Amino acid sequence: MQPSRKTAGIAASMAGILTATVLAVGVSLPAHAKKTPHDTPTFTDVTVHDPSVITDGDDIWVFGSHGASAHTQDLLNWTQHTVDLAQDRDNPLFEDIYNELKETFEWAQSDTLWASDAIQLPNGKFAMYYNACKGDSPRSALGLAIADTVDGPYKDQGILLKSGMWDEESENPGEIYDALIHPNAVDPDAFYDEDGTLWMVYGSYSGGIFILEMDKDTGLPLPDQGYGQHLLGGNHSRIEAPAIQYNKDTGYYYLYTSFGGLDATGGYNMRVARSKNPDGPYVDAQGNDMSQVKSDPSQPLFDDASIEPYGVKLMGSHLFTRELGDPGEGAGVGYISPGHNTWYEDPDTGKMFLIFHSRFPGNGEMHQVRVQQMWFTPDGWPVLSPMRYAGETAGSVKKNEIAGDWQLINMGTSINTTPIESETVRLEKNGTVTTTEQGVTKPTTTRIGKWSLKGKNTATITVNNTTYTGLFTPIWDPQYQQWSVGLSALSKDGITLTGRQVEVLTGAQAVKAVAKAIDLGNTKNVTANLTLPTSGTGGTTITWWSSNDAVIDGTGKITRPAVGEEPTTAKLYARITNGKKTKKMTYTIVVAPRVAATLDASYSFDGDLTDTTGAGEAATTTGARIDTTGGEPAFTDGVSGQALTLDGTNGVRLPDGLIDSHSYSVAMWLKPTELTQFTTAFFGAATSESWVSLVPSGHDGVNGRTMLWSGTAWYDADSGTQIPTGQWSHVAFVVDGGGVELYINGERTFDGTGFPDVFTANDGTFGVGVNWWDTPFTGAVDELNIYSSALTAQDVRDLATVGQ
């Protein structure tokens, strides 16, 4: 058996699964503990996309994509070991990764790795299955490297599999590679079966998921298998990231996969099927043969409709909602596109976990590793805790600790690209499940089901005629910052129902909480439109009106006085209502006049990189990353005189500290010769986690349109259009105290509030056409101007007429 990934199973019965630790929680709701059953947790988070677990002594490691890795001993506090190759090309997992894996990078036409997996062989050596992919096609290479210690250095043993060899013979002798039926050779997961035989499952999109039997002495595939046995997927179905777990108590092998696309709007979600054999056939809870689950080739590429009814969906994008007046901050608690999971069982406690990466509500593409405790139902299917693991142990729960208000989420079967939001219900003491209208004068209550508690914590709940079975367990609720009770359950058809206890405020309590929570910021010096909330906790409504719409209106839109004029003042009123209770609030709003535009730096690119204001240093050339050195700059015909030309392998580094305030403007002319997603035209960063980027071709969330993107509190300013290739476009953005405007060819295409304050010091990093991660800009850039103040719409229109 594998010494580094424990496979000791859990008990088949619910009583055997759970450690008998008494859960003592208060009767008030949510069920915040009167006696805290567990310590208050602390967390240290890391970034490893596509994590795969391996253990070494007391250390639990994850290896993932792009050379990233991390380790922990408690699953709460992680240490980052290696980072993304885009951030540090000198990766210590290899002595010289780019030389060592040169053949792989050349075949895949890539400079990064995808989801790596590691396993310890019986001889004590550590085997890493690395892989690289071209990205826009399944041209990939999957290889093996061996090390004496888990953290390397690993020594390459060569490529095991290749894919994407168009019009050439595939790894299956005599068969020309066909991406509809043959795999993309990425996303490996090596595991031992119940007899100690080593296997490797792998695949992503393309022809689906495949499995190979391996030689446990060498880590190599046994001969004459080609690509191996097909398990599921095909016809470019969006199924990837396989991982297989054997549970000796249920007697099943569990095949975890991720359906959908991995980005924040891709609908990534984790699913599971099971089999009595490691190489299948695998079925879902309804008995569907997963080998037949694939996209319809007659439909458009990545046909999700054909695959989303299948597999037990454990978790997808979801949100336990938080409203104004509720405890905590933000939109609530949940995950966006959680996926590419691995599994781990604690050899001492028998606790089982899924470890995966996830994005988060309101945080764009920022992702981190998360751990969720997992249990198996009496029918032998896994269910997950509704909250991240915080050290809890499931134990006895009393009925009166469960009764009260809950938020429930039905994960369904869809590949949902927006989060499924919770619905509020009440688990009554008499065993019924009810819903009550919120915020109305005469609320009505409707019975929608029933619930029961059996044994220590076995849950049975029927909602809208569907019955779910699972368990009630302790959870740490990050919104309430307290221990409470969660629900993890599954229907006989494999539909996941998860939930948490909440506190629902109504009437005067709700009105008071909302009034206290309204925060309009500094109302004595308003420079941007205000975001005025219109709803709050418990169905509360908020209506707004102004004493002078010429200063600020009831939507929060302001009209700023001209340069040199005096500030203007108005009263802004809010009426907060919940049922029969209401309260009026009054705010004094002082709108500041505009400030004259101050040009801080100007780059005309007329044959050089000098700042034509004479105030700053000249820019310098870079390679494909903002912190690398480039060659000589190149120039071409511009809008006025000459323009800088970039070829997709280089960029320009501007002087550090170019912007250091919360009010600034950037204007430039762009003539891209090609558009690549995420590529920056103008980039500024306080740190690698806090930045602003003008992106000609944005992410899928804006359908590839030109956008201003910020990666600190994550902000998407969508222009609503995409600048064309082969012709000049004037692009400008104005940031003023949280307000942000985006202009294309002199026309304002975005006007928003709440933009992050990134440049709070004078040591920021700035560049043209290049950042730390993405494909550099290809095309011409001219007349770049940076201002330490907010331009007016007329100022931008004037700039957009230069050379026209």
C-alpha positions in Angstrom: 0.0 0.0 0.0 1.1 3.6 -0.6 2.9 4.9 2.5 2.4 8.5 1.6 -1.4 8.7 0.9 -3.2 6.8 3.5 -6.1 4.6 2.4 -7.4 3.3 5.7 -11.1 3.5 5.2 -13.9 4.8 7.4 -16.6 2.8 9.0 -19.5 1.8 6.9 -22.2 2.9 9.4 -22.7 6.5 10.4 -22.0 5.7 14.0 -18.7 4.2 13.0 -17.7 7.1 10.9 -17.9 9.7 13.6 -15.9 10.2 16.7 -18.2 10.5 19.8 -17.3 14.1 20.8 -20.3 16.0 22.3 -21.2 19.1 20.4 -22.4 21.6 23.0 -24.1 24.6 21.3 -26.5 27.2 22.6 -30.2 27.2 22.0 -30.1 30.8 20.6 -29.8 31.1 16.8 -27.7 30.7 15.0 -26.4 27.9 17.2 -23.4 29.8 18.6 -21.8 27.6 21.3 -22.3 28.4 24.9 -19.5 26.0 25.5 -17.1 26.2 22.6 -16.7 22.6 21.4 -13.5 23.5 19.5 -10.8 26.2 19.7 -11.2 29.4 17.7 -9.3 28.5 14.5 -6.6 30.4 12.7 -5.8 30.0 9.1 -2.7 30.7 6.9 -3.6 30.4 3.2 -1.5 29.5 0.2 -2.0 29.6 -3.6 -1.6 26.2 -5.4 -3.8 25.8 -8.4 -4.9 22.1 -9.1 -3.5 20.7 -5.8 -2.6 17.0 -5.4 -1.7 15.6 -2.0 1.2 13.5 -0.8 2.3 13.0 2.8 5.8 12.8 4.2 5.9 12.0 7.9 3.8 14.6 9.7 3.8 16.9 6.7 1.0 17.0 4.2 2.1 18.4 0.9 0.2 19.6 -2.2 1.8 20.0 -5.6 -0.1 21.8 -8.4 0.1 23.7 -11.6 2.9 26.1 -12.7 5.4 24.6 -10.3 3.6 25.7 -7.1 3.6 23.7 -3.9 2.9 24.0 -0.2 2.7 22.0 3.0 0.9 21.8 6.3 0.6 19.7 9.4 -2.9 20.6 10.5 -4.7 21.5 7.2 -5.4 24.9 8.6 -2.1 26.7 8.4 -0.1 26.2 5.3 3.4 27.2 4.2 4.1 28.2 0.6 7.1 26.2 -0.7 7.3 27.1 -4.3 5.3 29.7 -6.3 4.1 30.1 -9.9 6.9 29.8 -12.5 5.8 33.2 -13.8 6.8 34.7 -10.5 10.0 32.7 -9.9 11.6 30.7 -12.8 14.2 29.3 -10.5 12.0 26.6 -9.0 13.7 24.6 -6.3 11.8 21.4 -7.1 14.3 20.9 -9.9 18.0 21.9 -10.1 17.3 23.6 -13.4 13.6 23.1 -14.4 13.8 24.7 -17.9 16.9 22.7 -18.8 15.7 19.5 -17.1 12.3 19.5 -18.8 13.4 21.2 -22.0 11.9 18.4 -24.2 8.5 18.8 -22.5 8.4 22.5 -22.8 9.4 22.4 -26.5 6.8 19.8 -27.3 4.0 21.6 -25.5 5.2 25.0 -26.9 4.8 26.3 -23.3 7.0 27.8 -20.6 4.9 26.5 -17.7 3.7 23.3 -16.2 0.1 22.1 -15.5 -1.2 20.0 -12.7 1.6 17.9 -11.2 1.1 14.9 -9.0 3.5 13.1 -6.7 3.4 9.7 -5.0 5.9 7.7 -2.9 7.0 4.4 -4.4 7.5 1.3 -2.3 11.3 1.8 -2.6 11.0 5.1 -0.7 11.6 7.2 -3.8 9.2 10.1 -4.7 7.7 10.0 -8.2 6.4 13.3 -9.7 4.2 13.1 -12.7 4.6 16.5 -14.4 2.9 17.8 -17.5 2.8 20.8 -19.8 0.1 21.8 -22.4 0.0 24.3 -25.2 -3.3 25.5 -23.8 -5.2 26.4 -26.9 -4.9 22.8 -28.1 -4.3 19.4 -26.5 -0.6 19.4 -27.5 0.8 18.1 -24.2 3.5 16.0 -22.7 3.3 14.0 -19.5 6.5 12.8 -17.9 8.1 11.3 -14.8 10.7 12.7 -12.4 12.2 11.0 -9.3 13.6 12.4 -6.1 14.9 11.1 -2.8 12.9 13.6 -0.8 9.4 15.0 -1.3 10.7 18.5 -1.9 13.3 17.4 -4.5 15.3 18.1 -6.4 13.5 15.9 -8.9 15.4 14.2 -11.8 13.7 13.8 -15.1 13.1 10.2 -16.3 11.6 11.3 -19.6 8.2 11.8 -21.2 5.7 9.0 -20.8 2.8 10.2 -23.0 2.3 12.8 -25.7 -0.9 14.2 -27.2 -2.0 16.7 -29.8 0.2 15.3 -32.6 -2.2 16.3 -35.4 -2.1 14.0 -38.5 0.4 11.8 -36.8 0.3 8.4 -35.1 -0.9 8.7 -31.5 0.3 6.7 -28.5 -2.2 4.0 -29.6 -0.3 2.2 -32.4 -1.9 2.5 -35.8 -4.3 5.3 -34.8 -3.9 8.9 -36.0 -4.4 11.3 -33.1 -8.0 12.4 -32.8 -8.8 14.9 -30.0 -12.5 13.7 -29.9 -11.5 10.3 -28.7 -7.9 10.4 -27.6 -6.9 12.1 -24.3 -5.1 15.3 -23.6 -2.1 14.0 -21.6 -2.4 16.2 -18.5 -3.8 16.2 -15.0 -2.3 12.9 -13.7 -3.2 11.3 -10.4 -1.3 8.2 -9.3 -2.9 5.9 -6.6 -2.7 2.4 -5.2 -5.6 0.0 -5.3 -6.7 -2.4 -2.5 -4.0 -4.9 -3.6 -1.2 -2.4 -3.8 -1.2 -2.1 -7.6 -0.1 1.3 -8.8 -2.4 3.1 -11.3 -2.4 6.5 -12.9 -5.6 8.2 -14.0 -5.3 11.4 -16.2 -7.0 13.5 -18.8 -8.7 16.9 -19.5 -11.4 17.7 -22.1 -10.6 16.2 -25.5 -11.2 12.5 -25.5 -11.8 12.3 -21.8 -10.4 10.6 -18.7 -8.1 7.5 -19.1 -6.4 5.1 -16.7 -3.1 3.2 -17.0 -1.6 0.4 -14.8 1.9 1.4 -13.6 5.0 -0.4 -12.5 5.3 0.5 -8.8 9.1 -0.2 -8.8 9.9 2.3 -11.5 6.8 4.5 -11.7 6.5 3.9 -15.4 3.5 2.6 -17.3 3.3 -1.1 -18.0 4.1 -1.8 -21.7 1.7 -2.0 -24.6 -1.2 0.0 -23.0 -1.1 3.0 -25.3 -3.3 5.7 -23.8 -4.9 3.1 -21.5 -8.6 2.4 -20.6 -11.2 5.2 -21.2 -13.3 5.9 -18.1 -15.5 8.9 -19.1 -15.7 12.0 -21.2 -14.9 12.7 -24.8 -15.9 14.9 -27.8 -14.2 17.8 -26.0 -16.5 17.6 -23.0 -15.4 19.9 -20.2 -14.3 17.1 -17.8 -10.9 17.0 -16.2 -8.8 16.7 -13.0 -9.4 13.0 -12.1 -8.5 11.6 -8.7 -9.3 8.1 -7.4 -9.8 7.1 -3.8 -10.4 3.5 -2.5 -12.6 3.2 0.6 -12.1 -0.3 2.1 -15.2 0.0 4.2 -17.6 0.7 1.3 -15.6 -1.4 -1.1 -15.8 1.2 -3.8 -13.3 3.2 -5.8 -14.4 6.9 -6.1 -13.5 8.8 -9.2 -13.5 12.5 -8.5 -13.5 14.9 -11.5 -14.2 18.6 -12.2 -16.8 19.6 -14.8 -16.9 23.0 -16.5 -14.2 25.7 -16.9 -11.8 26.6 -14.2 -12.0 30.4 -14.2 -14.4 32.5 -12.1 -17.1 32.3 -14.8 -16.4 28.8 -16.1 -18.7 26.9 -13.8 -16.0 24.6 -12.4 -17.6 22.0 -10.0 -16.5 18.8 -8.3 -18.3 15.5 -9.1 -17.9 11.9 -8.1 -18.7 8.4 -9.5 -17.9 5.0 -8.1 -16.9 1.5 -9.2 -15.9 -1.9 -7.7 -12.8 -1.8 -9.8 -10.1 0.8 -10.3 -10.4 0.7 -14.0 -14.2 0.9 -14.0 -16.9 1.0 -15.1 -17.9 4.0 -12.9 -21.5 4.9 -12.3 -23.2 7.8 -10.6 -26.0 7.6 -7.9 -28.6 6.9 -10.6 -26.5 4.1 -12.0 -25.5 5.9 -15.2 -22.5 4.5 -16.9 -20.0 7.4 -16.9 -18.0 5.9 -19.8 -21.0 7.0 -22.0 -21.0 10.6 -20.7 -19.5 12.9 -23.3 -20.4 15.9 -25.3 -22.6 15.7 -28.4 -20.2 16.2 -31.4 -23.1 17.8 -33.4 -23.3 20.6 -30.8 -20.9 23.6 -30.5 -17.5 22.9 -28.9 -17.6 22.3 -25.1 -21.3 21.3 -25.0 -22.1 21.3 -21.3 -25.8 20.4 -21.7 -24.9 16.8 -22.7 -22.8 16.1 -19.6 -24.3 18.2 -16.7 -27.0 15.7 -15.7 -24.4 13.1 -14.8 -22.1 12.4 -11.8 -22.8 13.3 -8.2 -22.2 17.0 -8.0 -20.5 17.6 -4.6 -19.9 21.3 -4.9 -20.0 24.1 -7.4 -20.1 27.9 -7.2 -22.4 28.9 -4.4 -23.1 31.6 -1.9 -24.5 31.6 1.6 -25.8 35.2 1.3 -25.2 38.1 3.6 -27.3 41.2 3.5 -26.8 44.7 4.8 -27.2 44.6 8.6 -26.1 41.0 9.0 -22.9 40.3 10.9 -19.6 40.1 8.9 -18.6 41.8 5.7 -19.0 41.3 2.0 -21.6 39.4 0.0 -21.5 36.3 2.2 -19.7 33.0 2.4 -19.1 30.6 -0.5 -16.9 29.4 -3.3 -16.5 30.3 -7.0 -15.5 27.5 -9.4 -14.1 25.2 -6.7 -12.4 22.2 -8.2 -9.5 20.0 -9.2 -9.7 18.2 -5.9 -7.5 15.7 -4.2 -8.3 13.6 -1.1 -6.7 12.9 2.2 -7.4 10.7 5.2 -5.8 11.3 8.6 -4.2 8.0 9.6 -4.7 8.7 13.3 -8.3 10.0 13.4 -9.8 8.5 10.3 -11.1 12.0 9.3 -11.4 12.4 5.6 -11.0 15.5 3.5 -11.2 16.9 0.0 -8.5 19.4 -0.8 -9.1 21.7 -3.8 -8.5 25.2 -5.1 -11.2 27.8 -5.3 -12.0 31.3 -6.2 -14.2 33.4 -4.0 -17.3 35.7 -4.3 -16.2 39.2 -5.3 -12.6 38.3 -5.7 -12.2 37.6 -9.4 -9.5 35.2 -10.4 -7.7 35.1 -7.0 -7.6 31.5 -5.8 -6.3 29.6 -2.8 -6.2 26.1 -1.4 -9.2 25.0 0.7 -9.9 21.9 2.7 -13.4 20.5 3.4 -14.1 17.6 5.8 -15.9 14.7 4.1 -18.1 11.9 5.3 -19.8 9.0 3.6 -23.6 8.4 3.8 -25.1 5.0 4.7 -25.5 4.5 1.0 -21.8 4.9 0.5 -21.6 8.4 -1.2 -19.4 11.3 0.0 -20.8 14.5 1.4 -18.8 17.7 2.3 -19.0 20.1 5.1 -20.6 23.4 4.1 -17.6 25.3 5.6 -13.9 24.9 5.4 -12.2 22.6 7.8 -11.4 24.3 11.1 -10.4 21.4 13.3 -13.9 20.1 14.1 -14.8 16.6 15.0 -18.4 15.4 14.3 -20.2 14.1 17.3 -23.6 14.2 19.1 -26.1 16.9 18.4 -29.4 17.6 20.2 -32.6 18.4 18.4 -33.1 21.7 20.1 -29.7 22.8 19.0 -30.7 22.3 15.3 -34.2 23.9 15.4 -34.1 27.5 14.1 -33.4 29.5 10.9 -31.2 28.0 8.3 -29.8 28.8 4.9 -29.9 25.9 2.5 -28.2 25.4 -0.9 -29.3 22.7 -3.4 -26.2 22.2 -5.6 -28.4 20.6 -8.4 -26.7 19.2 -11.5 -26.0 22.3 -13.6 -22.6 23.6 -14.6 -23.6 26.9 -13.1 -21.5 29.9 -14.1 -22.9 32.2 -11.4 -23.2 31.1 -7.7 -26.3 29.3 -6.5 -27.6 31.4 -3.7 -28.9 30.1 -0.4 -32.6 30.1 0.5 -33.7 30.8 4.1 -35.9 28.2 5.8 -36.8 27.3 9.3 -36.4 23.9 10.9 -39.2 24.0 13.4 -39.1 22.2 16.7 -42.0 20.0 15.7 -40.0 18.6 12.8 -41.4 20.6 9.9 -39.6 22.8 7.5 -41.2 26.2 6.7 -40.5 29.4 4.9 -41.8 32.8 5.9 -42.1 36.0 3.8 -39.7 38.6 4.9 -40.1 42.4 5.2 -43.9 42.5 4.6 -46.6 43.8 6.9 -48.4 40.5 7.3 -46.0 37.7 6.7 -47.3 34.2 5.9 -45.6 30.9 6.7 -45.7 27.9 4.4 -44.7 24.3 5.2 -42.4 22.9 2.6 -41.1 19.7 4.2 -39.9 17.9 7.3 -36.7 17.0 9.1 -35.5 14.6 11.7 -32.4 13.7 13.8 -31.6 10.1 14.5 -28.7 8.6 16.5 -25.9 11.0 17.2 -26.2 13.3 14.2 -27.9 11.5 11.3 -30.0 14.0 9.3 -33.0 13.3 7.2 -34.6 16.3 5.6 -37.4 16.5 3.0 -37.7 19.8 1.1 -40.1 20.3 -1.8 -40.8 16.5 -2.0 -37.2 15.5 -2.2 -35.6 13.6 0.7 -31.9 14.0 1.6 -29.9 11.9 4.1 -26.6 13.0 5.7 -25.5 14.5 9.0 -25.4 17.5 11.2 -21.9 18.5 12.1 -20.1 21.4 13.8 -18.8 24.2 11.5 -16.8 27.3 12.0 -18.8 30.1 10.4 -16.4 32.8 9.1 -19.2 35.4 8.8 -20.4 35.1 12.3 -16.9 34.2 13.6 -18.4 31.5 15.8 -19.0 27.8 16.0 -22.4 26.6 14.8 -24.0 23.6 13.1 -24.0 22.7 9.4 -25.9 20.2 7.3 -24.3 17.9 4.7 -26.8 15.6 2.9 -27.5 13.8 -0.4 -30.7 12.6 -2.1 -31.0 9.0 -3.5 -30.5 10.6 -7.0 -27.3 12.2 -6.0 -28.4 15.8 -5.4 -26.4 17.6 -2.7 -28.1 19.7 -0.1 -25.9 21.7 2.3 -26.7 24.3 4.9 -25.8 26.5 7.8 -27.7 28.0 10.7 -28.3 31.8 10.6 -29.9 34.6 12.6 -32.8 36.2 10.8 -33.7 39.7 12.0 -37.2 41.3 11.4 -39.1 44.4 12.3 -37.4 46.9 14.6 -34.3 44.7 15.0 -33.7 44.6 11.2 -34.3 48.3 10.8 -31.9 49.2 13.6 -29.2 46.8 12.2 -29.5 48.2 8.7 -29.4 51.8 9.9 -26.2 51.1 11.8 -24.6 49.3 8.8 -25.2 52.0 6.2 -21.7 53.5 5.5 -21.4 56.3 2.9 -17.8 57.0 3.6 -16.5 60.5 3.9 -19.5 62.6 3.1 -17.7 65.9 3.7 -15.5 65.5 0.6 -17.4 63.5 -2.0 -15.6 63.1 -5.4 -17.3 60.1 -6.9 -20.9 58.8 -7.2 -22.1 57.1 -4.1 -23.3 53.5 -4.0 -26.6 53.6 -2.2 -28.0 50.3 -0.8 -31.6 49.6 -1.5 -32.1 46.4 0.6 -31.0 44.9 3.8 -31.4 42.0 6.2 -34.7 40.3 6.7 -36.4 41.8 3.7 -35.6 45.4 4.7 -36.1 48.1 2.0 -34.3 51.4 1.7 -35.5 54.3 -0.4 -33.4 57.4 -1.0 -34.1 61.0 -2.1 -32.2 64.3 -2.1 -32.9 67.9 -1.2 -31.1 69.0 -4.3 -30.7 66.7 -7.3 -28.3 69.1 -8.9 -25.8 68.2 -6.2 -26.6 64.5 -5.6 -29.7 62.6 -6.7 -31.5 59.7 -5.2 -29.4 57.2 -7.1 -26.2 58.6 -5.6 -25.0 60.3 -8.8 -23.2 63.6 -8.0 -22.5 66.7 -10.1 -19.1 68.1 -9.2 -18.5 71.9 -9.4 -16.0 73.1 -12.0 -12.3 73.8 -11.2 -12.1 76.9 -8.9 -15.7 76.8 -7.8 -16.8 76.3 -4.2 -18.0 72.9 -2.9 -21.8 72.2 -3.0 -24.0 70.8 -0.3 -27.2 68.8 -0.1 -29.2 66.6 2.3 -29.5 63.0 1.3 -32.4 61.1 3.0 -33.0 57.4 3.5 -36.2 55.6 4.7 -35.5 52.2 6.1 -38.6 49.9 6.3 -39.2 46.3 7.5 -42.8 45.3 7.9 -44.5 48.0 10.0 -41.3 49.4 11.3 -39.6 52.3 9.6 -36.8 54.9 10.3 -35.6 58.0 8.5 -31.9 58.8 8.2 -30.4 62.1 7.1 -26.9 62.6 5.6 -25.1 65.9 4.8 -23.3 65.5 1.5 -20.5 67.9 0.5 -19.4 67.5 -3.2 -15.9 68.7 -3.9 -15.0 70.7 -7.0 -12.9 69.2 -9.7 -9.1 69.7 -9.6 -7.1 71.0 -12.6 -5.4 68.2 -14.6 -1.7 67.8 -13.7 0.4 66.0 -16.2 3.0 63.9 -14.4 4.6 62.0 -17.2 4.3 61.9 -21.0 5.8 59.4 -23.4 5.4 60.3 -27.1 7.7 57.4 -28.2 9.2 59.6 -31.0 12.2 57.3 -31.5 13.0 57.0 -27.8 11.5 56.2 -24.3 12.1 59.6 -22.7 9.5 61.4 -20.5 8.8 64.5 -22.6 7.8 66.5 -19.5 11.4 66.3 -18.4 10.3 65.6 -14.9 10.9 61.8 -14.8 13.4 59.2 -15.9 13.2 57.5 -19.3 11.4 54.1 -19.6 13.4 50.9 -20.2 12.7 47.8 -22.3 11.8 44.4 -20.8 11.6 40.9 -21.9 8.3 38.9 -21.7 8.0 39.8 -18.0 8.0 43.2 -16.3 11.0 42.4 -14.2 13.3 41.1 -17.0 15.7 42.9 -19.2 14.9 43.6 -22.8 16.8 44.7 -25.9 16.6 47.8 -28.0 13.2 49.4 -28.4 11.5 49.5 -31.8 9.3 52.2 -33.3 6.8 52.6 -36.1 4.5 55.2 -37.5 2.3 56.6 -34.8 -0.8 58.8 -34.3 1.6 61.7 -34.0 5.1 61.1 -35.1 6.5 57.7 -34.2 5.0 55.1 -31.9 6.4 52.2 -29.8 6.0 48.8 -31.3 5.9 45.6 -29.3 6.1 42.1 -30.8 4.5 39.9 -28.1 7.8 39.0 -26.5 8.7 42.3 -24.9 7.4 45.4 -23.1 8.4 48.6 -21.4 9.1 49.3 -17.7 8.1 52.8 -16.6 9.7 54.5 -13.6 8.7 53.2 -10.2 6.3 55.3 -8.1 4.7 56.9 -11.2 1.3 57.0 -9.4 1.0 57.4 -5.7 -2.5 58.7 -4.9 -6.2 57.8 -5.1 -6.8 60.3 -8.0 -5.1 59.7 -11.3 -5.7 59.4 -15.0 -4.0 57.4 -17.8 -4.5 58.0 -21.5 -2.9 56.3 -24.5 -3.3 55.3 -28.1 -3.3 51.6 -29.0 -3.1 49.7 -32.3 -3.0 46.0 -31.5 -2.0 43.6 -34.3 -3.5 40.7 -32.3 -5.6 40.3 -29.2 -4.8 37.8 -26.5 -6.9 37.3 -23.4 -5.6 39.0 -20.2 -2.7 40.8 -22.0 -2.1 44.2 -20.5 -1.6 47.5 -22.3 -0.9 49.6 -19.2 0.0 47.9 -15.9 0.6 49.3 -12.4 1.1 47.3 -9.2 1.7 48.0 -5.5 2.4 44.3 -5.1 1.8 41.1 -7.1 -1.6 40.9 -5.3 -2.6 44.5 -5.7 -2.6 46.0 -9.2 -4.4 47.8 -12.0 -4.4 46.6 -15.6 -5.8 48.1 -18.8 -6.7 45.0 -20.8 -7.6 45.2 -24.5 -9.1 41.7 -24.4 -10.6 40.9 -21.0 -11.6 37.6 -19.3 -14.7 35.6 -20.1 -16.7 37.4 -17.4 -16.8 40.4 -19.8 -16.9 38.2 -22.9 -13.4 39.3 -23.9 -14.2 43.0 -24.1 -11.7 45.8 -23.3 -11.7 46.4 -19.6 -9.9 48.0 -16.7 -9.1 45.3 -14.2 -7.9 45.5 -10.6 -6.6 42.7 -8.5 -6.8 43.8 -4.9 -10.5 43.8 -4.1 -11.1 42.6 -7.7 -12.8 45.0 -9.9 -14.0 44.6 -13.5 -14.7 47.9 -15.4 -16.2 46.5 -18.6 -16.1 48.9 -21.6 -18.9 47.1 -23.3 -16.8 46.9 -26.5 -13.5 45.6 -27.7 -10.9 47.7 -29.5 -10.1 46.4 -33.0 -6.9 45.1 -34.4 -5.1 47.0 -37.1 -6.3 50.5 -36.3 -5.7 53.1 -33.7 -8.0 53.4 -30.6 -7.7 56.0 -27.9 -8.2 54.4 -24.4 -8.3 56.3 -21.1 -9.3 55.7 -17.6 -9.9 58.1 -14.7 -9.8 57.1 -11.0 -10.9 59.6 -8.4 -11.4 58.6 -4.8 -13.0 55.3 -5.6 -14.9 56.5 -8.7 -13.7 55.1 -12.0 -14.4 56.0 -15.6 -13.3 54.2 -18.7 -13.2 55.9 -22.1 -12.8 54.5 -25.7 -12.2 57.0 -28.4 -13.3 59.9 -26.2 -16.6 58.2 -25.3 -17.3 57.2 -21.7 -18.0 53.5 -21.7 -17.9 52.7 -18.0 -18.8 54.8 -14.9 -18.5 53.0 -11.5 -17.8 53.4 -7.8 -15.8 51.4 -5.3 -12.6 51.1 -7.3 -9.7 49.9 -5.1 -7.2 52.3 -3.8 -4.0 50.5 -5.0 -1.3 53.2 -5.1 -0.9 54.2 -1.5 2.9 54.6 -1.6 5.5 55.9 -4.1 7.2 52.6 -4.9 4.7 51.0 -7.3 5.7 49.0 -10.4 4.5 50.2 -13.8 4.8 48.9 -17.4 3.5 49.1 -20.9 2.4 45.8 -22.6 3.8 43.5 -19.9 3.2 42.2 -16.4 4.4 39.3 -14.3 2.1 36.7 -15.8 0.4 37.1 -19.1 1.3 37.1 -22.8 2.8 40.5 -23.7 1.1 43.0 -25.9 1.5 42.8 -29.7 1.1 46.1 -31.6 1.8 49.8 -31.4 1.5 52.2 -28.5 1.6 56.0 -28.7 1.1 59.2 -26.7 1.0 57.7 -23.2 0.1 60.4 -20.6 -0.2 59.9 -16.9 -1.9 62.5 -14.7 -2.0 63.0 -10.9 -5.6 64.1 -11.0 -8.9 63.2 -12.5 -9.5 64.3 -16.1 -12.9 65.6 -17.1 -14.8 64.0 -19.9 -13.9 67.0 -22.1 -10.2 66.6 -21.3 -10.4 63.0 -22.5 -12.3 64.0 -25.6 -9.6 66.6 -26.4 -6.9 63.9 -26.0 -8.8 61.6 -28.3 -8.6 64.1 -31.2 -4.8 64.2 -31.3 -3.7 63.3 -34.8 -7.3 62.9 -36.1 
